[in-house]
């Protein structure tokens, strides 16, 4: 009788260990699934930020080019005005 109780108790303990192992496995599997989802979200967000940064850099380059063009136009205008002043200084009687 005592042997039977010990065998049944051992089987119950083995069964509980199996149930606990299965539950733990499912919990870990669910946790790793959540980790994978968060990782994908972080990677997507990083790609989005990279694209925004690239767009901002391209916009800055465009603005820099526009500013250089305006500076060049100002220099041309100043050069033109200076040339007109020099021409006028050479012959003030000639209309420019």
C-alpha positions in Angstrom: 0.0 0.0 0.0 2.8 2.4 0.9 4.6 1.6 -2.3 1.4 2.4 -4.2 1.0 5.7 -2.5 4.6 6.5 -3.3 4.2 5.5 -7.0 1.0 7.6 -7.3 2.7 10.5 -5.6 5.7 10.2 -7.9 3.4 10.2 -10.9 1.6 13.2 -9.7 4.9 15.0 -9.2 6.0 14.1 -12.7 2.7 15.2 -14.1 3.0 18.6 -12.3 6.5 19.0 -13.5 5.4 18.4 -17.1 2.5 20.9 -16.7 4.8 23.5 -15.2 7.3 22.9 -18.0 4.6 23.3 -20.6 3.3 26.5 -19.0 6.8 27.9 -18.6 7.5 27.1 -22.3 4.3 28.9 -23.4 5.2 31.9 -21.3 8.7 32.1 -22.7 7.3 31.7 -26.2 4.8 34.5 -25.7 7.5 36.7 -24.2 9.9 36.1 -27.2 7.0 36.8 -29.5 6.4 40.2 -27.8 10.2 40.9 -28.0 10.1 40.1 -31.8 7.1 42.5 -32.2 8.8 45.3 -30.3 12.0 44.7 -32.2 10.2 45.1 -35.6 8.5 48.2 -34.3 11.8 49.7 -33.2 13.4 48.8 -36.6 10.5 50.3 -38.5 10.7 53.5 -36.4 14.5 53.6 -36.9 14.0 53.3 -40.7 11.3 56.1 -40.6 13.7 58.3 -38.6 16.5 57.6 -41.1 14.2 58.6 -44.0 13.2 61.8 -42.2 16.8 62.6 -41.5 17.7 62.0 -45.1 14.9 64.2 -46.3 16.0 66.9 -43.9 19.6 66.7 -45.2 18.3 66.9 -48.7 16.2 70.0 -47.8 19.2 71.6 -46.1 21.4 71.0 -49.2 18.6 72.5 -51.4 18.4 75.5 -49.1 22.2 75.8 -49.1 22.3 75.7 -52.9 19.5 78.4 -53.1 21.5 80.6 -50.6 24.7 80.2 -52.6 22.7 81.1 -55.8 21.4 84.2 -54.1 24.8 85.2 -52.8 26.2 84.7 -56.3 23.4 86.9 -57.7 24.2 89.6 -55.1 27.9 89.4 -56.1 27.0 89.7 -59.8 24.8 92.7 -59.0 27.6 94.3 -57.0 30.1 93.6 -59.7 27.7 95.1 -62.3 27.2 98.2 -60.2 31.0 98.5 -59.7 31.6 98.1 -63.4 29.1 100.8 -64.1 30.7 103.1 -61.6 34.1 102.5 -63.2 32.7 103.1 -66.7 31.1 106.3 -65.5 34.4 107.4 -63.9 36.3 106.8 -67.2 33.9 109.1 -69.2 31.3 110.9 -67.1 29.8 112.4 -70.3 28.9 109.0 -71.8 25.5 107.7 -70.6 25.8 104.1 -69.3 
